[in-house]
Amino acid sequence: MQIGFLGLGKMGANMARRLARGGAEVLVWNRSSNVATELAQQETGIRAYADTAELVAQLKAPRIVWLMLPAGEASEVALEQLTGLLSPGDIVVDGANAYYKDSQRHARELSVCGLHFMDAGVSGGIWGLANGYALMVGGDVDTVSHVIPFIKILAPGAESGWLHCGPAGSGHFVKMVHNGIEYGMMQALAEGLSLLKGKQEFAIDIAAVSEMWRHGSVVRSWLLDLTAEFLREDQALDAIAPFVADSGEGRWTVLESVEQGNPAPVMTLALMMRFASQGKHDYTDKLLAMMRKGFGGHGVKEGA
């Protein structure tokens, strides 16, 4: 079992480790070649290459190359390069958080060169090495069948935690919606715990509440587990800036809702709250303050 692996970020490196520990021969490349070299020194079954052409040349046909690169330009450049290195019948798997419409396009573009494309939505974060990764894959049946042995190593179980969702693009579509749901769940937990903390007369221990909810409650979840863990150490969170990034998949989910005319208010509002945390609501709030002053003569708080 041999696979090429491009991109060794936090998730990519651990996926390569899990593959190697599961018996696969993993040929790796990373833009910072020292990262690949160090990984190969640490793990039996991993070989590092500073050049993708050299890596591809060492793979046996039909070659399988799995990309764990950032969606967008980095992935586009890698796919373009691979079309000149791979041969008809070879397989490219894109495991980035890519937009499903881009994945559909990539499948069409690679098919012109006789190459097969598969998209893989990957969830599991930094815990995937130990627990396995949830894998949502898209592609034709024959293509997916060649990659299934590797998927079974990566997944939590050989027959669980992964799904062939449908044709190319469907894996990234399912992962996109998955992340939209994640936004909503995170927002609900954060708002609820904030309400508990805000009721100062009760002096509620929100770490204790979070821990209690983990057992038997209908809101128990992995997200709650993680929340209870960090609240156990620090409930005030004074050192944490109130800034929440959005990776893009939440935006795509909301856009899909608009395109379908299918309401998704919870996910949409969760995305809007992330924008607000990034300071993108500040000017709006200033306008509101001035409007209130204009019609009611209310005072305005001066900024720094």
PEKASUL-V564167 format. One record per residue. N is the residue number from 0. RES is the residue in three letters. D_LAST is the distance of its C-alpha to the last C-alpha in whole Angstrom. Layout:
n->N res->RES d_last->D_LAST
n->N res->RES d_last->D_LAST
This chain:
n->0 res->MET d_last->61
n->1 res->GLN d_last->59
n->2 res->ILE d_last->56
n->3 res->GLY d_last->53
n->4 res->PHE d_last->50
n->5 res->LEU d_last->47
n->6 res->GLY d_last->43
n->7 res->LEU d_last->43
n->8 res->GLY d_last->39
n->9 res->LYS d_last->39
n->10 res->MET d_last->41
n->11 res->GLY d_last->43
n->12 res->ALA d_last->44
n->13 res->ASN d_last->45
n->14 res->MET d_last->47
n->15 res->ALA d_last->49
n->16 res->ARG d_last->49
n->17 res->ARG d_last->51
n->18 res->LEU d_last->53
n->19 res->ALA d_last->54
n->20 res->ARG d_last->55
n->21 res->GLY d_last->57
n->22 res->GLY d_last->59
n->23 res->ALA d_last->58
n->24 res->GLU d_last->58
n->25 res->VAL d_last->54
n->26 res->LEU d_last->54
n->27 res->VAL d_last->50
n->28 res->TRP d_last->48
n->29 res->ASN d_last->44
n->30 res->ARG d_last->42
n->31 res->SER d_last->42
n->32 res->SER d_last->46
n->33 res->ASN d_last->45
n->34 res->VAL d_last->44
n->35 res->ALA d_last->47
n->36 res->THR d_last->49
n->37 res->GLU d_last->48
n->38 res->LEU d_last->48
n->39 res->ALA d_last->52
n->40 res->GLN d_last->52
n->41 res->GLN d_last->51
n->42 res->GLU d_last->53
n->43 res->THR d_last->56
n->44 res->GLY d_last->57
n->45 res->ILE d_last->54
n->46 res->ARG d_last->55
n->47 res->ALA d_last->52
n->48 res->TYR d_last->52
n->49 res->ALA d_last->50
n->50 res->ASP d_last->51
n->51 res->THR d_last->52
n->52 res->ALA d_last->55
n->53 res->GLU d_last->56
n->54 res->LEU d_last->55
n->55 res->VAL d_last->57
n->56 res->ALA d_last->60
n->57 res->GLN d_last->60
n->58 res->LEU d_last->60
n->59 res->LYS d_last->63
n->60 res->ALA d_last->64
n->61 res->PRO d_last->63
n->62 res->ARG d_last->59
n->63 res->ILE d_last->56
n->64 res->VAL d_last->53
n->65 res->TRP d_last->50
n->66 res->LEU d_last->46
n->67 res->MET d_last->43
n->68 res->LEU d_last->41
n->69 res->PRO d_last->38
n->70 res->ALA d_last->38
n->71 res->GLY d_last->38
n->72 res->GLU d_last->39
n->73 res->ALA d_last->40
n->74 res->SER d_last->42
n->75 res->GLU d_last->44
n->76 res->VAL d_last->44
n->77 res->ALA d_last->46
n->78 res->LEU d_last->48
n->79 res->GLU d_last->49
n->80 res->GLN d_last->50
n->81 res->LEU d_last->52
n->82 res->THR d_last->54
n->83 res->GLY d_last->56
n->84 res->LEU d_last->57
n->85 res->LEU d_last->58
n->86 res->SER d_last->61
n->87 res->PRO d_last->62
n->88 res->GLY d_last->62
n->89 res->ASP d_last->59
n->90 res->ILE d_last->56
n->91 res->VAL d_last->53
n->92 res->VAL d_last->50
n->93 res->ASP d_last->47
n->94 res->GLY d_last->45
n->95 res->ALA d_last->41
n->96 res->ASN d_last->39
n->97 res->ALA d_last->40
n->98 res->TYR d_last->40
n->99 res->TYR d_last->44
n->100 res->LYS d_last->44
n->101 res->ASP d_last->44
n->102 res->SER d_last->46
n->103 res->GLN d_last->49
n->104 res->ARG d_last->49
n->105 res->HIS d_last->49
n->106 res->ALA d_last->52
n->107 res->ARG d_last->54
n->108 res->GLU d_last->53
n->109 res->LEU d_last->54
n->110 res->SER d_last->57
n->111 res->VAL d_last->58
n->112 res->CYS d_last->59
n->113 res->GLY d_last->61
n->114 res->LEU d_last->58
n->115 res->HIS d_last->57
n->116 res->PHE d_last->53
n->117 res->MET d_last->52
n->118 res->ASP d_last->48
n->119 res->ALA d_last->47
n->120 res->GLY d_last->44
n->121 res->VAL d_last->43
n->122 res->SER d_last->42
n->123 res->GLY d_last->42
n->124 res->GLY d_last->39
n->125 res->ILE d_last->39
n->126 res->TRP d_last->42
n->127 res->GLY d_last->44
n->128 res->LEU d_last->46
n->129 res->ALA d_last->47
n->130 res->ASN d_last->47
n->131 res->GLY d_last->48
n->132 res->TYR d_last->46
n->133 res->ALA d_last->47
n->134 res->LEU d_last->48
n->135 res->MET d_last->48
n->136 res->VAL d_last->50
n->137 res->GLY d_last->51
n->138 res->GLY d_last->54
n->139 res->ASP d_last->58
n->140 res->VAL d_last->60
n->141 res->ASP d_last->62
n->142 res->THR d_last->59
n->143 res->VAL d_last->57
n->144 res->SER d_last->61
n->145 res->HIS d_last->60
n->146 res->VAL d_last->57
n->147 res->ILE d_last->58
n->148 res->PRO d_last->59
n->149 res->PHE d_last->55
n->150 res->ILE d_last->54
n->151 res->LYS d_last->56
n->152 res->ILE d_last->55
n->153 res->LEU d_last->51
n->154 res->ALA d_last->51
n->155 res->PRO d_last->51
n->156 res->GLY d_last->55
n->157 res->ALA d_last->57
n->158 res->GLU d_last->58
n->159 res->SER d_last->54
n->160 res->GLY d_last->51
n->161 res->TRP d_last->52
n->162 res->LEU d_last->53
n->163 res->HIS d_last->54
n->164 res->CYS d_last->52
n->165 res->GLY d_last->54
n->166 res->PRO d_last->54
n->167 res->ALA d_last->52
n->168 res->GLY d_last->48
n->169 res->SER d_last->49
n->170 res->GLY d_last->47
n->171 res->HIS d_last->44
n->172 res->PHE d_last->44
n->173 res->VAL d_last->45
n->174 res->LYS d_last->42
n->175 res->MET d_last->40
n->176 res->VAL d_last->40
n->177 res->HIS d_last->40
n->178 res->ASN d_last->37
n->179 res->GLY d_last->36
n->180 res->ILE d_last->37
n->181 res->GLU d_last->36
n->182 res->TYR d_last->32
n->183 res->GLY d_last->33
n->184 res->MET d_last->35
n->185 res->MET d_last->32
n->186 res->GLN d_last->29
n->187 res->ALA d_last->32
n->188 res->LEU d_last->32
n->189 res->ALA d_last->28
n->190 res->GLU d_last->28
n->191 res->GLY d_last->31
n->192 res->LEU d_last->30
n->193 res->SER d_last->27
n->194 res->LEU d_last->28
n->195 res->LEU d_last->31
n->196 res->LYS d_last->28
n->197 res->GLY d_last->26
n->198 res->LYS d_last->29
n->199 res->GLN d_last->29
n->200 res->GLU d_last->32
n->201 res->PHE d_last->34
n->202 res->ALA d_last->32
n->203 res->ILE d_last->34
n->204 res->ASP d_last->34
n->205 res->ILE d_last->33
n->206 res->ALA d_last->34
n->207 res->ALA d_last->38
n->208 res->VAL d_last->37
n->209 res->SER d_last->37
n->210 res->GLU d_last->40
n->211 res->MET d_last->42
n->212 res->TRP d_last->41
n->213 res->ARG d_last->42
n->214 res->HIS d_last->46
n->215 res->GLY d_last->48
n->216 res->SER d_last->45
n->217 res->VAL d_last->44
n->218 res->VAL d_last->41
n->219 res->ARG d_last->42
n->220 res->SER d_last->41
n->221 res->TRP d_last->40
n->222 res->LEU d_last->37
n->223 res->LEU d_last->37
n->224 res->ASP d_last->39
n->225 res->LEU d_last->36
n->226 res->THR d_last->33
n->227 res->ALA d_last->36
n->228 res->GLU d_last->36
n->229 res->PHE d_last->32
n->230 res->LEU d_last->32
n->231 res->ARG d_last->35
n->232 res->GLU d_last->33
n->233 res->ASP d_last->29
n->234 res->GLN d_last->28
n->235 res->ALA d_last->25
n->236 res->LEU d_last->23
n->237 res->ASP d_last->20
n->238 res->ALA d_last->21
n->239 res->ILE d_last->21
n->240 res->ALA d_last->18
n->241 res->PRO d_last->18
n->242 res->PHE d_last->19
n->243 res->VAL d_last->23
n->244 res->ALA d_last->25
n->245 res->ASP d_last->27
n->246 res->SER d_last->30
n->247 res->GLY d_last->32
n->248 res->GLU d_last->35
n->249 res->GLY d_last->33
n->250 res->ARG d_last->32
n->251 res->TRP d_last->36
n->252 res->THR d_last->37
n->253 res->VAL d_last->35
n->254 res->LEU d_last->36
n->255 res->GLU d_last->40
n->256 res->SER d_last->39
n->257 res->VAL d_last->39
n->258 res->GLU d_last->42
n->259 res->GLN d_last->44
n->260 res->GLY d_last->43
n->261 res->ASN d_last->43
n->262 res->PRO d_last->40
n->263 res->ALA d_last->38
n->264 res->PRO d_last->35
n->265 res->VAL d_last->34
n->266 res->MET d_last->34
n->267 res->THR d_last->32
n->268 res->LEU d_last->29
n->269 res->ALA d_last->29
n->270 res->LEU d_last->28
n->271 res->MET d_last->25
n->272 res->MET d_last->24
n->273 res->ARG d_last->24
n->274 res->PHE d_last->22
n->275 res->ALA d_last->19
n->276 res->SER d_last->19
n->277 res->GLN d_last->18
n->278 res->GLY d_last->15
n->279 res->LYS d_last->18
n->280 res->HIS d_last->17
n->281 res->ASP d_last->13
n->282 res->TYR d_last->14
n->283 res->THR d_last->17
n->284 res->ASP d_last->15
n->285 res->LYS d_last->13
n->286 res->LEU d_last->17
n->287 res->LEU d_last->18
n->288 res->ALA d_last->15
n->289 res->MET d_last->16
n->290 res->MET d_last->20
n->291 res->ARG d_last->20
n->292 res->LYS d_last->19
n->293 res->GLY d_last->22
n->294 res->PHE d_last->25
n->295 res->GLY d_last->24
n->296 res->GLY d_last->22
n->297 res->HIS d_last->19
n->298 res->GLY d_last->16
n->299 res->VAL d_last->13
n->300 res->LYS d_last->10
n->301 res->GLU d_last->7
n->302 res->GLY d_last->4
n->303 res->ALA d_last->0
